[in-house]
Amino acid sequence: MNPSVIVWDLETVPDLGGFAAANDLVGKSDVEVREAIGDKFPKHIYHSIVCIGVSSRAASLITGPWTQSARPTWGKGQRRSSSPPSAIKSRS
């Protein structure tokens, strides 16, 4: 079996609605919610994923060490011809 690695890259933005609901700020403006969050990085539970990137590499005696085998990316509101799990599975 050839060694391989998959690297995921999740791009997120603060989930203002989720933070507001959890901190009794429902009905407040986005500015007020952002002020309540402050300059600190919010806990991961208060983030929304806006982009998913994945890269897989595999070592092979034929193609050499660590060749790229897949690099799909999905963004919020953007969809490829297949959903991320089946697209990734089809490339493995």
PDB file of N, CA, C and O in Angstrom:
ATOM      1  N   MET A   1       0.847  -1.187   0.000  1.00  0.00           N
ATOM      2  CA  MET A   1       0.000   0.000   0.000  1.00  0.00           C
ATOM      3  C   MET A   1       0.890   1.247   0.000  1.00  0.00           C
ATOM      4  O   MET A   1       1.813   1.350   0.807  1.00  0.00           O
ATOM      5  N   ASN A   2       0.617   2.176  -0.889  1.00  0.00           N
ATOM      6  CA  ASN A   2       1.387   3.406  -0.974  1.00  0.00           C
ATOM      7  C   ASN A   2       0.967   4.375   0.127  1.00  0.00           C
ATOM      8  O   ASN A   2      -0.224   4.496   0.416  1.00  0.00           O
ATOM      9  N   PRO A   3       1.924   5.067   0.746  1.00  0.00           N
ATOM     10  CA  PRO A   3       1.546   6.076   1.746  1.00  0.00           C
ATOM     11  C   PRO A   3       0.871   7.265   1.080  1.00  0.00           C
ATOM     12  O   PRO A   3       1.208   7.639  -0.043  1.00  0.00           O
ATOM     13  N   SER A   4      -0.076   7.848   1.780  1.00  0.00           N
ATOM     14  CA  SER A   4      -0.760   9.032   1.253  1.00  0.00           C
ATOM     15  C   SER A   4      -1.159   9.937   2.412  1.00  0.00           C
ATOM     16  O   SER A   4      -1.173   9.526   3.573  1.00  0.00           O
ATOM     17  N   VAL A   5      -1.481  11.181   2.065  1.00  0.00           N
ATOM     18  CA  VAL A   5      -1.890  12.156   3.070  1.00  0.00           C
ATOM     19  C   VAL A   5      -2.982  13.042   2.469  1.00  0.00           C
ATOM     20  O   VAL A   5      -2.945  13.367   1.282  1.00  0.00           O
ATOM     21  N   ILE A   6      -3.946  13.424   3.291  1.00  0.00           N
ATOM     22  CA  ILE A   6      -4.989  14.363   2.886  1.00  0.00           C
ATOM     23  C   ILE A   6      -4.895  15.574   3.804  1.00  0.00           C
ATOM     24  O   ILE A   6      -4.819  15.426   5.024  1.00  0.00           O
ATOM     25  N   VAL A   7      -4.899  16.771   3.222  1.00  0.00           N
ATOM     26  CA  VAL A   7      -4.843  18.014   3.997  1.00  0.00           C
ATOM     27  C   VAL A   7      -6.123  18.796   3.736  1.00  0.00           C
ATOM     28  O   VAL A   7      -6.461  19.084   2.588  1.00  0.00           O
ATOM     29  N   TRP A   8      -6.831  19.136   4.808  1.00  0.00           N
ATOM     30  CA  TRP A   8      -8.058  19.934   4.724  1.00  0.00           C
ATOM     31  C   TRP A   8      -7.749  21.373   5.105  1.00  0.00           C
ATOM     32  O   TRP A   8      -6.967  21.625   6.022  1.00  0.00           O
ATOM     33  N   ASP A   9      -8.361  22.310   4.405  1.00  0.00           N
ATOM     34  CA  ASP A   9      -8.233  23.729   4.736  1.00  0.00           C
ATOM     35  C   ASP A   9      -9.646  24.299   4.832  1.00  0.00           C
ATOM     36  O   ASP A   9     -10.349  24.391   3.826  1.00  0.00           O
ATOM     37  N   LEU A  10     -10.059  24.677   6.030  1.00  0.00           N
ATOM     38  CA  LEU A  10     -11.384  25.250   6.253  1.00  0.00           C
ATOM     39  C   LEU A  10     -11.237  26.746   6.482  1.00  0.00           C
ATOM     40  O   LEU A  10     -10.534  27.177   7.395  1.00  0.00           O
ATOM     41  N   GLU A  11     -11.897  27.524   5.656  1.00  0.00           N
ATOM     42  CA  GLU A  11     -11.919  28.977   5.825  1.00  0.00           C
ATOM     43  C   GLU A  11     -13.238  29.341   6.501  1.00  0.00           C
ATOM     44  O   GLU A  11     -14.308  28.928   6.054  1.00  0.00           O
ATOM     45  N   THR A  12     -13.153  30.111   7.569  1.00  0.00           N
ATOM     46  CA  THR A  12     -14.349  30.440   8.340  1.00  0.00           C
ATOM     47  C   THR A  12     -14.479  31.946   8.550  1.00  0.00           C
ATOM     48  O   THR A  12     -13.522  32.705   8.398  1.00  0.00           O
ATOM     49  N   VAL A  13     -15.696  32.347   8.904  1.00  0.00           N
ATOM     50  CA  VAL A  13     -15.980  33.715   9.325  1.00  0.00           C
ATOM     51  C   VAL A  13     -16.789  33.627  10.606  1.00  0.00           C
ATOM     52  O   VAL A  13     -17.451  32.615  10.840  1.00  0.00           O
ATOM     53  N   PRO A  14     -16.755  34.660  11.446  1.00  0.00           N
ATOM     54  CA  PRO A  14     -17.552  34.619  12.671  1.00  0.00           C
ATOM     55  C   PRO A  14     -19.039  34.446  12.360  1.00  0.00           C
ATOM     56  O   PRO A  14     -19.572  35.100  11.464  1.00  0.00           O
ATOM     57  N   ASP A  15     -19.700  33.564  13.104  1.00  0.00           N
ATOM     58  CA  ASP A  15     -21.144  33.341  12.984  1.00  0.00           C
ATOM     59  C   ASP A  15     -21.837  34.295  13.953  1.00  0.00           C
ATOM     60  O   ASP A  15     -22.065  33.959  15.116  1.00  0.00           O
ATOM     61  N   LEU A  16     -22.167  35.475  13.464  1.00  0.00           N
ATOM     62  CA  LEU A  16     -22.736  36.508  14.331  1.00  0.00           C
ATOM     63  C   LEU A  16     -24.079  36.080  14.902  1.00  0.00           C
ATOM     64  O   LEU A  16     -24.369  36.352  16.067  1.00  0.00           O
ATOM     65  N   GLY A  17     -24.907  35.409  14.094  1.00  0.00           N
ATOM     66  CA  GLY A  17     -26.204  34.947  14.575  1.00  0.00           C
ATOM     67  C   GLY A  17     -26.082  33.913  15.674  1.00  0.00           C
ATOM     68  O   GLY A  17     -26.811  33.967  16.665  1.00  0.00           O
ATOM     69  N   GLY A  18     -25.169  32.973  15.507  1.00  0.00           N
ATOM     70  CA  GLY A  18     -24.937  31.945  16.528  1.00  0.00           C
ATOM     71  C   GLY A  18     -24.393  32.537  17.816  1.00  0.00           C
ATOM     72  O   GLY A  18     -24.819  32.163  18.909  1.00  0.00           O
ATOM     73  N   PHE A  19     -23.447  33.463  17.684  1.00  0.00           N
ATOM     74  CA  PHE A  19     -22.882  34.111  18.870  1.00  0.00           C
ATOM     75  C   PHE A  19     -23.956  34.921  19.589  1.00  0.00           C
ATOM     76  O   PHE A  19     -24.036  34.901  20.818  1.00  0.00           O
ATOM     77  N   ALA A  20     -24.782  35.634  18.822  1.00  0.00           N
ATOM     78  CA  ALA A  20     -25.854  36.442  19.416  1.00  0.00           C
ATOM     79  C   ALA A  20     -26.843  35.556  20.163  1.00  0.00           C
ATOM     80  O   ALA A  20     -27.245  35.880  21.281  1.00  0.00           O
ATOM     81  N   ALA A  21     -27.239  34.433  19.552  1.00  0.00           N
ATOM     82  CA  ALA A  21     -28.201  33.533  20.197  1.00  0.00           C
ATOM     83  C   ALA A  21     -27.641  32.945  21.492  1.00  0.00           C
ATOM     84  O   ALA A  21     -28.371  32.798  22.472  1.00  0.00           O
ATOM     85  N   ALA A  22     -26.361  32.611  21.498  1.00  0.00           N
ATOM     86  CA  ALA A  22     -25.756  31.990  22.675  1.00  0.00           C
ATOM     87  C   ALA A  22     -25.448  32.995  23.781  1.00  0.00           C
ATOM     88  O   ALA A  22     -25.266  32.608  24.935  1.00  0.00           O
ATOM     89  N   ASN A  23     -25.389  34.265  23.442  1.00  0.00           N
ATOM     90  CA  ASN A  23     -24.986  35.279  24.418  1.00  0.00           C
ATOM     91  C   ASN A  23     -26.067  36.324  24.665  1.00  0.00           C
ATOM     92  O   ASN A  23     -25.766  37.448  25.067  1.00  0.00           O
ATOM     93  N   ASP A  24     -27.304  35.961  24.429  1.00  0.00           N
ATOM     94  CA  ASP A  24     -28.451  36.826  24.725  1.00  0.00           C
ATOM     95  C   ASP A  24     -28.357  38.182  24.019  1.00  0.00           C
ATOM     96  O   ASP A  24     -28.641  39.225  24.608  1.00  0.00           O
ATOM     97  N   LEU A  25     -27.950  38.145  22.738  1.00  0.00           N
ATOM     98  CA  LEU A  25     -27.802  39.372  21.957  1.00  0.00           C
ATOM     99  C   LEU A  25     -28.722  39.385  20.727  1.00  0.00           C
ATOM    100  O   LEU A  25     -28.520  40.178  19.807  1.00  0.00           O
ATOM    101  N   VAL A  26     -29.728  38.507  20.715  1.00  0.00           N
ATOM    102  CA  VAL A  26     -30.640  38.432  19.569  1.00  0.00           C
ATOM    103  C   VAL A  26     -31.348  39.771  19.414  1.00  0.00           C
ATOM    104  O   VAL A  26     -31.835  40.341  20.391  1.00  0.00           O
ATOM    105  N   GLY A  27     -31.404  40.268  18.188  1.00  0.00           N
ATOM    106  CA  GLY A  27     -32.025  41.557  17.917  1.00  0.00           C
ATOM    107  C   GLY A  27     -31.040  42.707  17.885  1.00  0.00           C
ATOM    108  O   GLY A  27     -31.385  43.811  17.463  1.00  0.00           O
ATOM    109  N   LYS A  28     -29.810  42.459  18.330  1.00  0.00           N
ATOM    110  CA  LYS A  28     -28.769  43.495  18.283  1.00  0.00           C
ATOM    111  C   LYS A  28     -28.197  43.579  16.874  1.00  0.00           C
ATOM    112  O   LYS A  28     -28.274  42.611  16.117  1.00  0.00           O
ATOM    113  N   SER A  29     -27.634  44.706  16.519  1.00  0.00           N
ATOM    114  CA  SER A  29     -27.034  44.875  15.190  1.00  0.00           C
ATOM    115  C   SER A  29     -25.734  44.072  15.093  1.00  0.00           C
ATOM    116  O   SER A  29     -25.150  43.678  16.102  1.00  0.00           O
ATOM    117  N   ASP A  30     -25.296  43.838  13.840  1.00  0.00           N
ATOM    118  CA  ASP A  30     -24.029  43.139  13.631  1.00  0.00           C
ATOM    119  C   ASP A  30     -22.878  43.865  14.311  1.00  0.00           C
ATOM    120  O   ASP A  30     -21.972  43.232  14.852  1.00  0.00           O
ATOM    121  N   VAL A  31     -22.912  45.181  14.284  1.00  0.00           N
ATOM    122  CA  VAL A  31     -21.855  45.982  14.921  1.00  0.00           C
ATOM    123  C   VAL A  31     -21.820  45.707  16.423  1.00  0.00           C
ATOM    124  O   VAL A  31     -20.747  45.534  16.999  1.00  0.00           O
ATOM    125  N   GLU A  32     -22.990  45.668  17.055  1.00  0.00           N
ATOM    126  CA  GLU A  32     -23.048  45.410  18.495  1.00  0.00           C
ATOM    127  C   GLU A  32     -22.569  43.995  18.829  1.00  0.00           C
ATOM    128  O   GLU A  32     -21.886  43.785  19.832  1.00  0.00           O
ATOM    129  N   VAL A  33     -22.930  43.034  17.985  1.00  0.00           N
ATOM    130  CA  VAL A  33     -22.480  41.652  18.222  1.00  0.00           C
ATOM    131  C   VAL A  33     -20.967  41.566  18.046  1.00  0.00           C
ATOM    132  O   VAL A  33     -20.286  40.924  18.846  1.00  0.00           O
ATOM    133  N   ARG A  34     -20.436  42.209  17.002  1.00  0.00           N
ATOM    134  CA  ARG A  34     -18.973  42.218  16.801  1.00  0.00           C
ATOM    135  C   ARG A  34     -18.251  42.870  17.987  1.00  0.00           C
ATOM    136  O   ARG A  34     -17.180  42.419  18.390  1.00  0.00           O
ATOM    137  N   GLU A  35     -18.837  43.920  18.533  1.00  0.00           N
ATOM    138  CA  GLU A  35     -18.240  44.562  19.710  1.00  0.00           C
ATOM    139  C   GLU A  35     -18.238  43.605  20.897  1.00  0.00           C
ATOM    140  O   GLU A  35     -17.288  43.586  21.680  1.00  0.00           O
ATOM    141  N   ALA A  36     -19.303  42.807  21.033  1.00  0.00           N
ATOM    142  CA  ALA A  36     -19.365  41.835  22.133  1.00  0.00           C
ATOM    143  C   ALA A  36     -18.324  40.734  21.957  1.00  0.00           C
ATOM    144  O   ALA A  36     -17.762  40.243  22.935  1.00  0.00           O
ATOM    145  N   ILE A  37     -18.067  40.346  20.699  1.00  0.00           N
ATOM    146  CA  ILE A  37     -17.028  39.350  20.439  1.00  0.00           C
ATOM    147  C   ILE A  37     -15.665  39.930  20.775  1.00  0.00           C
ATOM    148  O   ILE A  37     -14.812  39.244  21.338  1.00  0.00           O
ATOM    149  N   GLY A  38     -15.464  41.184  20.431  1.00  0.00           N
ATOM    150  CA  GLY A  38     -14.193  41.855  20.703  1.00  0.00           C
ATOM    151  C   GLY A  38     -13.135  41.498  19.681  1.00  0.00           C
ATOM    152  O   GLY A  38     -13.441  40.990  18.602  1.00  0.00           O
ATOM    153  N   ASP A  39     -11.893  41.768  20.028  1.00  0.00           N
ATOM    154  CA  ASP A  39     -10.772  41.514  19.122  1.00  0.00           C
ATOM    155  C   ASP A  39     -10.269  40.083  19.178  1.00  0.00           C
ATOM    156  O   ASP A  39      -9.457  39.674  18.348  1.00  0.00           O
ATOM    157  N   LYS A  40     -10.741  39.330  20.140  1.00  0.00           N
ATOM    158  CA  LYS A  40     -10.261  37.959  20.287  1.00  0.00           C
ATOM    159  C   LYS A  40     -10.854  37.063  19.190  1.00  0.00           C
ATOM    160  O   LYS A  40     -11.885  37.387  18.600  1.00  0.00           O
ATOM    161  N   PHE A  41     -10.193  35.944  18.930  1.00  0.00           N
ATOM    162  CA  PHE A  41     -10.669  34.955  17.961  1.00  0.00           C
ATOM    163  C   PHE A  41     -11.799  34.177  18.619  1.00  0.00           C
ATOM    164  O   PHE A  41     -11.586  33.543  19.652  1.00  0.00           O
ATOM    165  N   PRO A  42     -13.015  34.210  18.034  1.00  0.00           N
ATOM    166  CA  PRO A  42     -14.135  33.499  18.665  1.00  0.00           C
ATOM    167  C   PRO A  42     -13.896  31.987  18.710  1.00  0.00           C
ATOM    168  O   PRO A  42     -13.171  31.440  17.879  1.00  0.00           O
ATOM    169  N   LYS A  43     -14.506  31.328  19.675  1.00  0.00           N
ATOM    170  CA  LYS A  43     -14.416  29.868  19.745  1.00  0.00           C
ATOM    171  C   LYS A  43     -14.930  29.294  18.430  1.00  0.00           C
ATOM    172  O   LYS A  43     -15.762  29.909  17.763  1.00  0.00           O
ATOM    173  N   HIS A  44     -14.439  28.130  18.062  1.00  0.00           N
ATOM    174  CA  HIS A  44     -14.791  27.522  16.773  1.00  0.00           C
ATOM    175  C   HIS A  44     -16.294  27.318  16.608  1.00  0.00           C
ATOM    176  O   HIS A  44     -16.803  27.381  15.489  1.00  0.00           O
ATOM    177  N   ILE A  45     -16.999  27.080  17.684  1.00  0.00           N
ATOM    178  CA  ILE A  45     -18.449  26.873  17.594  1.00  0.00           C
ATOM    179  C   ILE A  45     -19.156  28.127  17.071  1.00  0.00           C
ATOM    180  O   ILE A  45     -20.273  28.032  16.562  1.00  0.00           O
ATOM    181  N   TYR A  46     -18.538  29.272  17.186  1.00  0.00           N
ATOM    182  CA  TYR A  46     -19.123  30.537  16.709  1.00  0.00           C
ATOM    183  C   TYR A  46     -18.572  30.951  15.341  1.00  0.00           C
ATOM    184  O   TYR A  46     -18.469  32.140  15.041  1.00  0.00           O
ATOM    185  N   HIS A  47     -18.224  29.967  14.521  1.00  0.00           N
ATOM    186  CA  HIS A  47     -17.728  30.220  13.170  1.00  0.00           C
ATOM    187  C   HIS A  47     -18.601  29.499  12.164  1.00  0.00           C
ATOM    188  O   HIS A  47     -19.164  28.446  12.462  1.00  0.00           O
ATOM    189  N   SER A  48     -18.715  30.064  10.971  1.00  0.00           N
ATOM    190  CA  SER A  48     -19.378  29.413   9.841  1.00  0.00           C
ATOM    191  C   SER A  48     -18.320  29.113   8.789  1.00  0.00           C
ATOM    192  O   SER A  48     -17.470  29.952   8.493  1.00  0.00           O
ATOM    193  N   ILE A  49     -18.379  27.920   8.232  1.00  0.00           N
ATOM    194  CA  ILE A  49     -17.440  27.538   7.178  1.00  0.00           C
ATOM    195  C   ILE A  49     -17.903  28.166   5.871  1.00  0.00           C
ATOM    196  O   ILE A  49     -19.056  28.003   5.471  1.00  0.00           O
ATOM    197  N   VAL A  50     -17.014  28.876   5.214  1.00  0.00           N
ATOM    198  CA  VAL A  50     -17.354  29.508   3.938  1.00  0.00           C
ATOM    199  C   VAL A  50     -16.597  28.895   2.763  1.00  0.00           C
ATOM    200  O   VAL A  50     -16.953  29.134   1.609  1.00  0.00           O
ATOM    201  N   CYS A  51     -15.559  28.108   3.042  1.00  0.00           N
ATOM    202  CA  CYS A  51     -14.796  27.494   1.965  1.00  0.00           C
ATOM    203  C   CYS A  51     -14.092  26.253   2.507  1.00  0.00           C
ATOM    204  O   CYS A  51     -13.540  26.272   3.607  1.00  0.00           O
ATOM    205  N   ILE A  52     -14.117  25.179   1.728  1.00  0.00           N
ATOM    206  CA  ILE A  52     -13.416  23.953   2.097  1.00  0.00           C
ATOM    207  C   ILE A  52     -12.446  23.620   0.973  1.00  0.00           C
ATOM    208  O   ILE A  52     -12.833  23.498  -0.190  1.00  0.00           O
ATOM    209  N   GLY A  53     -11.193  23.477   1.340  1.00  0.00           N
ATOM    210  CA  GLY A  53     -10.187  23.069   0.361  1.00  0.00           C
ATOM    211  C   GLY A  53      -9.575  21.759   0.811  1.00  0.00           C
ATOM    212  O   GLY A  53      -9.438  21.516   2.010  1.00  0.00           O
ATOM    213  N   VAL A  54      -9.208  20.920  -0.128  1.00  0.00           N
ATOM    214  CA  VAL A  54      -8.574  19.653   0.216  1.00  0.00           C
ATOM    215  C   VAL A  54      -7.508  19.342  -0.828  1.00  0.00           C
ATOM    216  O   VAL A  54      -7.681  19.586  -2.022  1.00  0.00           O
ATOM    217  N   SER A  55      -6.421  18.806  -0.342  1.00  0.00           N
ATOM    218  CA  SER A  55      -5.350  18.393  -1.240  1.00  0.00           C
ATOM    219  C   SER A  55      -4.893  17.025  -0.787  1.00  0.00           C
ATOM    220  O   SER A  55      -4.673  16.809   0.405  1.00  0.00           O
ATOM    221  N   SER A  56      -4.747  16.107  -1.707  1.00  0.00           N
ATOM    222  CA  SER A  56      -4.240  14.795  -1.326  1.00  0.00           C
ATOM    223  C   SER A  56      -2.958  14.514  -2.104  1.00  0.00           C
ATOM    224  O   SER A  56      -2.813  14.895  -3.266  1.00  0.00           O
ATOM    225  N   ARG A  57      -2.070  13.862  -1.453  1.00  0.00           N
ATOM    226  CA  ARG A  57      -0.785  13.513  -2.057  1.00  0.00           C
ATOM    227  C   ARG A  57      -0.547  12.026  -1.815  1.00  0.00           C
ATOM    228  O   ARG A  57      -0.934  11.481  -0.781  1.00  0.00           O
ATOM    229  N   ALA A  58       0.079  11.395  -2.762  1.00  0.00           N
ATOM    230  CA  ALA A  58       0.392   9.978  -2.623  1.00  0.00           C
ATOM    231  C   ALA A  58       1.803   9.715  -3.127  1.00  0.00           C
ATOM    232  O   ALA A  58       2.256  10.318  -4.100  1.00  0.00           O
ATOM    233  N   ALA A  59       2.478   8.818  -2.454  1.00  0.00           N
ATOM    234  CA  ALA A  59       3.806   8.409  -2.896  1.00  0.00           C
ATOM    235  C   ALA A  59       3.654   7.196  -3.810  1.00  0.00           C
ATOM    236  O   ALA A  59       2.829   6.318  -3.558  1.00  0.00           O
ATOM    237  N   SER A  60       4.448   7.157  -4.861  1.00  0.00           N
ATOM    238  CA  SER A  60       4.350   6.064  -5.821  1.00  0.00           C
ATOM    239  C   SER A  60       5.727   5.771  -6.401  1.00  0.00           C
ATOM    240  O   SER A  60       6.539   6.674  -6.604  1.00  0.00           O
ATOM    241  N   LEU A  61       5.969   4.503  -6.662  1.00  0.00           N
ATOM    242  CA  LEU A  61       7.232   4.128  -7.306  1.00  0.00           C
ATOM    243  C   LEU A  61       7.255   4.570  -8.768  1.00  0.00           C
ATOM    244  O   LEU A  61       8.327   4.777  -9.337  1.00  0.00           O
ATOM    245  N   ILE A  62       6.076   4.714  -9.377  1.00  0.00           N
ATOM    246  CA  ILE A  62       5.997   5.086 -10.791  1.00  0.00           C
ATOM    247  C   ILE A  62       6.127   6.595 -10.981  1.00  0.00           C
ATOM    248  O   ILE A  62       6.938   7.051 -11.787  1.00  0.00           O
ATOM    249  N   THR A  63       5.323   7.380 -10.232  1.00  0.00           N
ATOM    250  CA  THR A  63       5.299   8.829 -10.439  1.00  0.00           C
ATOM    251  C   THR A  63       6.253   9.588  -9.538  1.00  0.00           C
ATOM    252  O   THR A  63       6.409  10.799  -9.691  1.00  0.00           O
ATOM    253  N   GLY A  64       6.890   8.913  -8.610  1.00  0.00           N
ATOM    254  CA  GLY A  64       7.824   9.585  -7.715  1.00  0.00           C
ATOM    255  C   GLY A  64       7.176   9.943  -6.398  1.00  0.00           C
ATOM    256  O   GLY A  64       5.996   9.662  -6.184  1.00  0.00           O
ATOM    257  N   PRO A  65       7.935  10.560  -5.516  1.00  0.00           N
ATOM    258  CA  PRO A  65       7.423  10.838  -4.178  1.00  0.00           C
ATOM    259  C   PRO A  65       6.401  11.972  -4.165  1.00  0.00           C
ATOM    260  O   PRO A  65       6.616  13.018  -4.778  1.00  0.00           O
ATOM    261  N   TRP A  66       5.327  11.765  -3.486  1.00  0.00           N
ATOM    262  CA  TRP A  66       4.332  12.772  -3.136  1.00  0.00           C
ATOM    263  C   TRP A  66       3.802  13.578  -4.316  1.00  0.00           C
ATOM    264  O   TRP A  66       4.008  14.789  -4.400  1.00  0.00           O
ATOM    265  N   THR A  67       3.131  12.904  -5.205  1.00  0.00           N
ATOM    266  CA  THR A  67       2.468  13.587  -6.317  1.00  0.00           C
ATOM    267  C   THR A  67       1.055  13.978  -5.906  1.00  0.00           C
ATOM    268  O   THR A  67       0.408  13.288  -5.119  1.00  0.00           O
ATOM    269  N   GLN A  68       0.599  15.073  -6.442  1.00  0.00           N
ATOM    270  CA  GLN A  68      -0.746  15.560  -6.113  1.00  0.00           C
ATOM    271  C   GLN A  68      -1.764  14.726  -6.862  1.00  0.00           C
ATOM    272  O   GLN A  68      -1.619  14.476  -8.059  1.00  0.00           O
ATOM    273  N   SER A  69      -2.818  14.287  -6.137  1.00  0.00           N
ATOM    274  CA  SER A  69      -3.835  13.481  -6.801  1.00  0.00           C
ATOM    275  C   SER A  69      -5.202  14.145  -6.837  1.00  0.00           C
ATOM    276  O   SER A  69      -6.040  13.748  -7.646  1.00  0.00           O
ATOM    277  N   ALA A  70      -5.464  15.146  -5.990  1.00  0.00           N
ATOM    278  CA  ALA A  70      -6.757  15.842  -6.025  1.00  0.00           C
ATOM    279  C   ALA A  70      -6.627  17.176  -5.318  1.00  0.00           C
ATOM    280  O   ALA A  70      -5.858  17.315  -4.367  1.00  0.00           O
ATOM    281  N   ARG A  71      -7.399  18.174  -5.798  1.00  0.00           N
ATOM    282  CA  ARG A  71      -7.388  19.470  -5.145  1.00  0.00           C
ATOM    283  C   ARG A  71      -8.695  20.217  -5.375  1.00  0.00           C
ATOM    284  O   ARG A  71      -8.676  21.343  -5.874  1.00  0.00           O
ATOM    285  N   PRO A  72      -9.826  19.619  -5.024  1.00  0.00           N
ATOM    286  CA  PRO A  72     -11.095  20.344  -5.176  1.00  0.00           C
ATOM    287  C   PRO A  72     -11.280  21.387  -4.081  1.00  0.00           C
ATOM    288  O   PRO A  72     -10.733  21.249  -2.987  1.00  0.00           O
ATOM    289  N   THR A  73     -12.041  22.416  -4.374  1.00  0.00           N
ATOM    290  CA  THR A  73     -12.370  23.462  -3.403  1.00  0.00           C
ATOM    291  C   THR A  73     -13.841  23.816  -3.553  1.00  0.00           C
ATOM    292  O   THR A  73     -14.355  23.923  -4.667  1.00  0.00           O
ATOM    293  N   TRP A  74     -14.505  23.993  -2.433  1.00  0.00           N
ATOM    294  CA  TRP A  74     -15.908  24.380  -2.446  1.00  0.00           C
ATOM    295  C   TRP A  74     -16.082  25.621  -1.600  1.00  0.00           C
ATOM    296  O   TRP A  74     -15.540  25.697  -0.498  1.00  0.00           O
ATOM    297  N   GLY A  75     -16.827  26.594  -2.094  1.00  0.00           N
ATOM    298  CA  GLY A  75     -17.095  27.821  -1.358  1.00  0.00           C
ATOM    299  C   GLY A  75     -18.571  27.951  -1.047  1.00  0.00           C
ATOM    300  O   GLY A  75     -19.406  27.296  -1.670  1.00  0.00           O
ATOM    301  N   LYS A  76     -18.888  28.788  -0.091  1.00  0.00           N
ATOM    302  CA  LYS A  76     -20.275  29.002   0.293  1.00  0.00           C
ATOM    303  C   LYS A  76     -21.069  29.519  -0.904  1.00  0.00           C
ATOM    304  O   LYS A  76     -20.649  30.469  -1.565  1.00  0.00           O
ATOM    305  N   GLY A  77     -22.209  28.900  -1.183  1.00  0.00           N
ATOM    306  CA  GLY A  77     -23.032  29.300  -2.297  1.00  0.00           C
ATOM    307  C   GLY A  77     -22.520  28.802  -3.636  1.00  0.00           C
ATOM    308  O   GLY A  77     -23.068  29.153  -4.681  1.00  0.00           O
ATOM    309  N   GLN A  78     -21.487  27.996  -3.615  1.00  0.00           N
ATOM    310  CA  GLN A  78     -20.853  27.501  -4.832  1.00  0.00           C
ATOM    311  C   GLN A  78     -20.868  25.981  -4.767  1.00  0.00           C
ATOM    312  O   GLN A  78     -20.515  25.415  -3.732  1.00  0.00           O
ATOM    313  N   ARG A  79     -21.253  25.318  -5.811  1.00  0.00           N
ATOM    314  CA  ARG A  79     -21.297  23.876  -5.786  1.00  0.00           C
ATOM    315  C   ARG A  79     -20.737  23.307  -7.086  1.00  0.00           C
ATOM    316  O   ARG A  79     -21.086  23.760  -8.177  1.00  0.00           O
ATOM    317  N   ARG A  80     -19.894  22.342  -6.960  1.00  0.00           N
ATOM    318  CA  ARG A  80     -19.364  21.665  -8.143  1.00  0.00           C
ATOM    319  C   ARG A  80     -20.412  20.662  -8.634  1.00  0.00           C
ATOM    320  O   ARG A  80     -21.526  20.624  -8.111  1.00  0.00           O
ATOM    321  N   SER A  81     -20.066  19.870  -9.613  1.00  0.00           N
ATOM    322  CA  SER A  81     -21.018  18.927 -10.181  1.00  0.00           C
ATOM    323  C   SER A  81     -21.405  17.830  -9.199  1.00  0.00           C
ATOM    324  O   SER A  81     -22.443  17.192  -9.376  1.00  0.00           O
ATOM    325  N   SER A  82     -20.606  17.597  -8.180  1.00  0.00           N
ATOM    326  CA  SER A  82     -20.957  16.608  -7.172  1.00  0.00           C
ATOM    327  C   SER A  82     -20.643  17.178  -5.794  1.00  0.00           C
ATOM    328  O   SER A  82     -19.866  18.124  -5.668  1.00  0.00           O
ATOM    329  N   SER A  83     -21.236  16.609  -4.787  1.00  0.00           N
ATOM    330  CA  SER A  83     -21.013  17.102  -3.425  1.00  0.00           C
ATOM    331  C   SER A  83     -19.600  16.745  -2.985  1.00  0.00           C
ATOM    332  O   SER A  83     -19.008  15.818  -3.539  1.00  0.00           O
ATOM    333  N   PRO A  84     -19.043  17.453  -2.007  1.00  0.00           N
ATOM    334  CA  PRO A  84     -17.658  17.205  -1.597  1.00  0.00           C
ATOM    335  C   PRO A  84     -17.336  15.753  -1.247  1.00  0.00           C
ATOM    336  O   PRO A  84     -16.331  15.244  -1.743  1.00  0.00           O
ATOM    337  N   PRO A  85     -18.129  15.047  -0.418  1.00  0.00           N
ATOM    338  CA  PRO A  85     -17.728  13.678  -0.074  1.00  0.00           C
ATOM    339  C   PRO A  85     -17.618  12.743  -1.274  1.00  0.00           C
ATOM    340  O   PRO A  85     -16.651  11.987  -1.361  1.00  0.00           O
ATOM    341  N   SER A  86     -18.574  12.768  -2.200  1.00  0.00           N
ATOM    342  CA  SER A  86     -18.502  11.860  -3.347  1.00  0.00           C
ATOM    343  C   SER A  86     -17.396  12.279  -4.310  1.00  0.00           C
ATOM    344  O   SER A  86     -16.771  11.425  -4.940  1.00  0.00           O
ATOM    345  N   ALA A  87     -17.145  13.587  -4.432  1.00  0.00           N
ATOM    346  CA  ALA A  87     -16.071  14.057  -5.310  1.00  0.00           C
ATOM    347  C   ALA A  87     -14.720  13.591  -4.798  1.00  0.00           C
ATOM    348  O   ALA A  87     -13.854  13.187  -5.573  1.00  0.00           O
ATOM    349  N   ILE A  88     -14.550  13.652  -3.483  1.00  0.00           N
ATOM    350  CA  ILE A  88     -13.287  13.224  -2.898  1.00  0.00           C
ATOM    351  C   ILE A  88     -13.142  11.713  -3.017  1.00  0.00           C
ATOM    352  O   ILE A  88     -12.068  11.211  -3.351  1.00  0.00           O
ATOM    353  N   LYS A  89     -14.232  10.986  -2.742  1.00  0.00           N
ATOM    354  CA  LYS A  89     -14.193   9.537  -2.809  1.00  0.00           C
ATOM    355  C   LYS A  89     -13.843   9.062  -4.217  1.00  0.00           C
ATOM    356  O   LYS A  89     -13.098   8.093  -4.370  1.00  0.00           O
ATOM    357  N   SER A  90     -14.364   9.724  -5.241  1.00  0.00           N
ATOM    358  CA  SER A  90     -14.118   9.296  -6.606  1.00  0.00           C
ATOM    359  C   SER A  90     -12.660   9.492  -7.033  1.00  0.00           C
ATOM    360  O   SER A  90     -12.219   8.887  -8.010  1.00  0.00           O
ATOM    361  N   ARG A  91     -11.917  10.322  -6.318  1.00  0.00           N
ATOM    362  CA  ARG A  91     -10.527  10.585  -6.670  1.00  0.00           C
ATOM    363  C   ARG A  91      -9.557   9.716  -5.879  1.00  0.00           C
ATOM    364  O   ARG A  91      -8.351   9.766  -6.118  1.00  0.00           O
ATOM    365  N   SER A  92     -10.061   8.930  -4.949  1.00  0.00           N
ATOM    366  CA  SER A  92      -9.142   8.131  -4.123  1.00  0.00           C
ATOM    367  C   SER A  92      -8.765   6.830  -4.773  1.00  0.00           C
ATOM    368  O   SER A  92      -8.001   6.053  -4.201  1.00  0.00           O
TER     369      SER A  92
END
